[in-house]
Amino acid sequence: MAVSPTLVRLVSAAHSFWYRLTGGRVGGKVSGAPVLLLTTTGRKSGKRRTTPLLYLRDGETIVIVASNGGRDVHPAWWLNLQTNPEADVQLGKARSPLIASKASAEERARLWPLLVEMYPGYGDYQKRTKRQIPVVILRRGAQ
């Protein structure tokens, strides 16, 4: 069942509002998985956009998934990061600038099972779409 993009934007905006207001005490977990706020710069508009996303820590990096709920198109935030990989991330109350890159085939092979273990819906999303869902690595500093 397809969810309206307008509904997704409204829910994301409300989620981001409460997350920011409470430093992640509200909205800091979904289905038992941790949530961060990712802010990117629009590739067309130049406007800053914030999206709540599940994440996995992997050593010094943060891993997110460009699943878009299993749709056949990439999420806007991933398209934005492909144009400008600089992003701001909020984890709880802490904010930091990070650089995004697509996981290599080897990284994806290692991380994908961990991501599906954290949130089984990712496995369902991958079955639902023809595209390979990108795994995105967020790191400090220039890449």
Residue pairs with C-beta under 8 A, 6 or more apart in sequence:
2 71
3 69
8 69
12 50
12 51
12 52
15 27
15 35
15 52
16 27
16 37
16 50
16 51
16 52
18 26
18 27
19 26
19 27
19 28
19 35
19 37
19 52
19 90
20 37
20 90
22 28
23 92
23 93
24 35
24 90
24 91
24 92
24 93
27 35
27 52
28 34
28 35
28 92
29 35
30 52
30 54
31 119
31 121
33 54
33 55
33 118
33 119
34 54
34 55
34 56
34 91
35 52
35 53
35 54
35 55
36 52
36 53
36 55
36 62
36 64
36 89
36 90
36 91
37 50
37 51
37 52
37 53
37 89
37 90
38 50
38 51
38 52
38 53
38 64
38 77
38 87
38 88
38 89
39 48
39 49
39 50
39 51
39 87
39 88
39 89
39 90
40 48
40 49
40 51
40 77
40 80
40 81
40 84
40 87
41 47
41 48
41 49
41 80
41 84
41 86
42 48
42 49
42 76
42 80
43 79
43 80
43 82
43 83
43 84
49 76
49 77
49 80
51 75
51 77
53 64
53 65
53 77
54 64
54 65
54 118
54 119
55 62
55 63
55 64
55 91
56 62
56 63
56 64
56 111
56 114
56 115
56 118
57 63
58 111
58 114
58 137
60 139
60 140
61 137
61 138
61 139
62 89
62 91
62 98
62 137
62 138
63 103
63 111
63 115
63 135
63 136
63 137
63 138
64 135
64 136
64 138
65 115
65 122
65 133
65 134
65 135
65 136
66 74
66 75
66 77
66 78
66 133
66 134
66 135
66 136
67 75
67 121
67 122
67 125
67 126
67 133
68 74
68 75
68 78
68 125
69 125
70 124
70 125
70 126
70 127
70 128
70 129
70 133
71 129
72 129
72 130
72 131
73 131
74 131
74 134
78 134
78 136
81 87
81 100
81 136
85 99
85 100
85 101
85 143
86 97
86 98
86 99
86 100
87 97
87 98
87 99
87 100
87 138
88 95
88 96
88 97
88 98
89 95
89 96
89 97
89 98
89 138
96 140
97 140
98 138
98 139
98 140
99 138
99 139
99 140
99 141
99 142
99 143
100 136
100 137
100 138
101 136
101 137
101 139
101 143
102 134
102 135
102 136
102 137
103 111
103 134
103 135
103 136
103 137
107 135
107 137
108 135
111 135
112 122
112 135
115 122
115 135
116 122
116 123
122 133
125 133
126 132
126 133
